[in-house]
């Protein structure tokens, strides 16, 4: 999909960095673990700051990490894009909802991104936002290449799932603000927990366009992902 000129569009970003990262087996939340010389989330913030479509960033962190971010992390950033600190919630979905409420009244597109996906590029962010401008909602993803198996509780394969038209979700996921805010408000009221932000829009009848991302746009979740990230950083 061609990238149309979005420089006049007021697009904001929510960077979600409030998770505990339990699967990383570290006392330090994964988004604040060092990748070479900087915390992982710094690379993510730099990517969004380098995208000239983004006019403002809302960084959502836990209450425990807020003081560190306010007094150390944000002061170390060498970016011109304003960064607003928001306190997250119990779940990722709650954290995103807090970010949306913090930008109450925003008129435009909001791009929601995992803080531990540091290799997203400014052009991918811009393309996703252009898609949301045109269609209301747009996200990055990758077509599934491996064979899929549905497995029962006992560990026995129940079905081989056709991978035709199957995609693996990535972020950013970009939406017109009113659309995603309404979806989150309704989900919170009904107690519905989605697997990602797009699933909330889908639940309430919205259409989400998906465009191809990159295999490099990994989510750093497990210790072995850090090894991959170091190799990717060396190659960038």
Buried (B, 14 or more C-beta within 10 A) or exposed (E): EEBEEBEEBBBBBBBBBBBEBEEBEBEEBBBBBEBEEBBBBBBBBBBBBBBEBBBBBBBBBBEEBBEEBEEEBBEEBEBEBEBBBBBBBEEBBBBBBBBBEBBEEBEBBBBBBBBBBBBBBBEBBBBBBBBBBEBBBBBBBBEBEEEEEEEEEEEEEEEEEEEEEEBEBBBBBBBBBEBBBBBBBEBBEEEBEBEBBBBBBBBEEBEBBBBEBEEBBBBBBBEEBBEBBEEBBEEE
